[in-house]
Amino acid sequence: MLEVLRSGSWGATQGRLVEQLAARLAGVHGARHGLCLANGTLALAVGLRALGVRPGDEVIVPAYTFIATATAAILMGAIPVFADIDPATLLIDPGSVESLVTSRTRAIVPVHLAGCPADMSRLVDLARRHGVPILEDAAQAHAARCDGRAVGAIGDLGAFSFQTSKNLSAGEGGALVTNDEELFVRAWSLHNVGRVPGGEWYQHEGVGWNLRLTEFQAAVLLPQLDLLPELIQRRERAAAYLARRIAAEVEGAVPASRPPWATTHAWHLFVLRYDASAFGGRSRDDAVRALAAEGIPCDEGYVSLDAIPALAAEIASQSTGRTPAAPCPASRAAADGAVMWIRQQVLLGDEEDLEDVVRALVKIQRGGGVT
C-alpha cells in the first residue's frame, strides 16, 4: 500500500499491480485471461454484455442468490428468468434451467453458492445443446473446484467479487476470467471506456465505461492470494469438523449437501438446513437471533428473488407479452425459514471456536437463548 501511495501511480492505467493481480487470478482459476473491475456486480454485467446480451434478451439465473445476479442482467436491459434450486444443495437445478430455455435465452448464470460449485457438467452439456453461453457467478467461490477443475473458466466467462464479506476482500472489487481471447478483448474494452488493448489513449473503438480497479485494491488483494490455499484447507477441515459435531449433538440442523463434483469447496458460508420442529417450533429467524446473541456470526440468508416486488415490477415493465415466471418452491422454502447461514470467518477459528457453535445450537434446542 505504501509502495503504491509513494509511486503516485494509483490507477490501473498507470501502475502494474492490477495487471499482476489479473494474471494471478487467471492462473489460479485455470484461465488464460483475467480482468479486474470495480465490483462483482459490474463484472457480471460486463460479462453478459461481452457475451452479446442486449436489451430484451433473457438470462437464466437461480432464484436463490444475491440480487446482483439478477440486476446485472437488468443493467444490460435484459430480463432475468428465475430457475429453482436443488433443496438439498441449494444450487441451481439444471432440470429447472432446461425447462426455461427459449429462443430468447442469451445466457445462463449458475451461482457457486456459498463456495460450492454448481453442477457444471450438466449445465455445460445443456448450454451446448441449446447454443447458449455460460457466465459463472463465482463471487463466493474463489479457487473452488468442480470435478477437479477450478471454477470460473469452465463456462465461457467467470465473475468474482472482492466485496467486504468475501474470502478474498478489498472492500469492493471484482474480476472476470476466461479462456476465450475474443471475449477477453470485448470485456477489456467495455471496462476501459471502449479502448482496445495496445491502442492509443483516445482510441475508442467501442462504447464502454470506466469500471477499473485501483492499484490500492490490488495491493490489498495480492498478498491474500498467497494465503488462499492455506485458508481453503483450514476452512475445509473446520467445515468437516463442525458438520461431524453438529450431526452428533444437534437434531434438525443439517449442513447443505456437498455434491460429489465439489472437489474443492471454498466455504464462503456454512449453510444449515433448519427444521423448526426439532427446535420446539422455534422459527429459523428466532434461532438466528439467538445464535447471534451467543456470539455466532450468522444470518437468515437470501430472500428468494422471485419474491422481491421491486424486481418483479422491473421485469414486468420489460416483459410485455411474455409468459409469467414459473414458481420456485425450493428457493422460497429456503428463504422462508428452511435455511440459516454461519459466516465463513467462523471456519477460520480453532476447534474451541467451533464448539461454541455446537454449544449454542444445543442451548437453543433446549429452549435457551433470546426469545
N, C-alpha and C positions, 0 to 999 in steps of 0.2 A: 504493500500500500504506500509506504513512504517512497519507494523507488518510483512509482507512478506519479505521486504528488510532485516530487522534485524534478521529474523529467519534463513536466509541462505538457506531456502528450497524454491527455486524459480520455480522448475519444477513440473509437475503434478505427477511424480513418487515419489516425496519427501514430498509434502505438503498435505493439506486437503481441501483447498478451491475449487479446481477444482471438486472434488467429491461432495462437498456440492452443488455447482452450478448445476452439472448434475442432482442430485437428486431433487433439487427445480424446475428446468426446466421441468423435467418429471412430477412432481406433478402439475404444472401449466397447462400442456397440457394433463392431463388425461392418462399418460403413466406410466408403471411400471419401465421402464428403460430409463436412459438418458446417453449421452456420449458427451463430449466436444472435439472439434477438432480445428485444426489450422485456418480453414476458412470455409465459406459456400460452396465453390466450392468442396473442398475435402470432406465435409460432404455428398454432393450429390454423389460424386464418390465412396466413401466407402459404402454408402447405396446401390448403384447399384451393386457393387461387392458382398456385403453381400447377396443380392437377387439372386445371381447366374449369373449376366450378364457377358458375356465373349466376346472376340473379334468376330466380325461378327454378333452379335445379334443386334436386332433393339429395340430402346427405343423411345416411342412416347412422344413428348414434344410440348408445344404450340409454334407457330411461334412468338408470341408477348410476349417476356420475355427477361431477360438479357442473354447474350451469354453463361454464365456459365452453364445454364440449359442444353445446348447442348454440351458444351465442357467437362462437367463431363462425359457424355457418351463416347465421343471421347477418353478421358483419359483412359477409360477401354477398348478401342479398338472397342467399339460398334458404331452403326450408328444411329444418331438422325433422327427421322422422324417427320416432322412438321405438327401438327394439326392446323386448323384455330380456330379463336375465335368468340365469340358472339359479334357483333358490338356494342350492347347496353351496355353490362357489361365489355367487353374486356377480359373476362375469357375464358379458353379453352372450346371449343364446344364439348360436349360428342358425338354428332352425327358425327362430323368430326373424333373424336378418333375412334369410332366404325368402320368407313369406312377404317381405316388404319391398323387395327389389322390383322396380318398374322401369319403363322406358325413360323415366325422368331421373332415375338414380344416377348420380355422378361420382359418388364417393361413399365408402364405408369407413367409419371411425370406431374401431374397437378400443376399449379402455382397459389398460392393465391395472385393474382396480387394486388399491392397497399395496401395490408392488407385485401382484400375482399375474403372470401372463395370461391373456385370453387364449382361446383355442385357435391359434394362428394357422394350424394345419387345415382345419375345416374351413376357416374364413378365407384363406388364400385360395383354396380349391373352389369355393363358390364364387369368389370375386373373379377368378379367371374364367369360369364358365359363363359368367354374365358380362364379362368385359368391363368390370368396374374396378378402379384403383382403390387401394387401402392406405389410409393415413392412420398410423398407430398413435393413440394418445398414451404416451408413456410418461406422463407428468409425474407419476408416483413410482416409477419403476426403473430408476437408474441402475443399469448393469444387471437387471433381471434377465433370465434365460428361459427360452421356450424350446423344449426338445434339444437342449444344448446350444441353441443359437441365441445371441444377445438380441433383445427386443429393440425395435426402432428401425432396423433395416431389413426386417423380414417382409414387411409390406413395401409399398413404393416410397413412402416417407415415414419418419417417426418424429414426434414432437415431445419435448421435455420441458419441465418447469424448474426454476430455481427460486420460487416464492418462499416466503419465510418458513413455512412448515415442512418443506421438502427435505429429503435425505441429503441432497446437495443444495445448499441455500446461499443466495447472495441478497436476501431480502426480496428482490424481484429479479426477473430474467428468464430467458427461455432459449431453446435450441431446436434445430432440425437436423436430422441425419438422413442420408440417402446413398444408395449405390448408383443412382441414375444421374449422370453428369448434366443432362439437359434440364432435369428438374432442379438440380442444384443451382444452375445458372439463372433459371427463372426466379427461384426463391431469393437468390442473392440480389438480383436486380430489384425485386419487389421490396426488399427490406432496406435498400440503399438508393432511394429516390429515383429509380429507373436507370441507374448507371449499369455499366457492363464491366465484368472483371477485366482488368488491364486497360480499360478505356480512359479517356480524358475526364477531368474533374467535372466539366459542364457538358459531357456527352451523355444525354439522356435518351436511350434507345426505347424506353417504355415508360409507363406510368407506375410509380412506386411511392413508397413512404419512407420516412426516417424512422426505422424501427431497430436501430442498432443498440447493442450492449455497450457499456463503457469499460474502459481499462481498469477502473477501480473494482467493478464487479468481477472481472476476470481474475484480478489479483486475489480476491476473496475465494474464488472457486478452485483455482488451480491446486493449491495445497490440499483441498478436500478430496480431489481426485486421487491423490497419493494414499489417503486413508481409506478410500471407499472399499477396497477388497477386504480389509480387516474388519471394517464396521459391518459389512454384509454378513460375514461369518459370525460375528458377535450377535447380530440380530437373529440369524438362523438358529444358533444354539439357544438363545434366550426364548425364542418362539416355541421351539420344541420342548424346552423345559416347562414353560408356562402352560402349554397345551396338556402335557402329562399331569401336571399338578392340579389343574382345573378339572380334568377328567376324573382324577382320584378323589377330589374333595367336594366338588360342586355339581349338582344336578341342574339341568335346564340352561346351562351356558356352554354352548358347543362352538369351538372355532369353525369358521367357514372352511369348507372342504378345500384341501390343496389338490388340484388335479395332477395326474401323472406327468403331464407335459411341462409342469412348472419345475424345471431342473434347478433353477435358482430363483428364489423368491426375495424381492427387495425389502419386504416387510416395512412398507411405509405406515401401515396400520395393522394392528392385531384385531381382527374382526370376530366378534362373538355373535352367534345366533341365540337369541334370548327367548326363553319360554316363561311367560309370566306365571303360568300355573304352578311352576316349580318354585316360585318365589312368593307364594301365598297370594297370587293375583296382583302383586305389585307391578305397576306398569314399567315399561322399559325406561321412560323418561324419569320416573321417580327413582329407579335403580341407578341411573346415570348420575342424578343429583346426589344420591347417597354415596356413590363411588367417589365423586369429586370432593365431597365433604371429608372422605377418608384420605384425600391427597393423591388420588389416582387420576392422571390426565386422561380424560375420556369425553366422549360426546355421543349424541344420538345419531349422527351420520346425516346423509343427504335426504333432502326432500325429493320425491320422485318427480322427474322433470315433466312428466305428463300431468302433474297435479299443480303446476305453478301457473296461476291465472295470467300473469304478465307474458309468459312465454306463449300460452295458448292464444292470447289476443294478438300477439305479434305474428304468430304463424297463420292465424285465421286471416289477417289482413293481407297476406301474400298468397293465400291458398284458395282463392275463389274457384269453385267448381271441382275442387279435389275431394277425394273421399276422406272423411274424418279419421283421425289417428286411431289405431287399434288400441284397446286397453292393455296395460302392462301389469297384470296382477302380482307377479313376483316382486317387481320393483316397488309397487305400492305397499305390499306386505312388509318389505324390508324397511321402508321409510316410516311406516305407521307403527312400528313397535317390535319388529322381529329381529332387529339387529342393533348392536351397540359397538362402538369403536373404542379401543385403547390405543393411545397415541404412541408413535414409534420411539419416542425418547425413553419410554419405559423399558424397551428392549435393549437399551444400552446400559441398564443397571446391572447389579450383581444379583446372585440368587436371593439374597435377603430382600432386595427391592422387589423382585418378582413374587416372593412370598407375601409381600404386602398386598399385592393384587388378590391373591388367593384368600388371604385372611379377610379382606374387605368384602369379597363376594360371599364368603361363608357368613360373615356378620349380617349382611343384608338379607341373605336367605333365611337366617334365623330370626328375622324381624328387627334387627338393629339398624343403626344409621338414621339419617334425617328422614323425615316424612314430608 
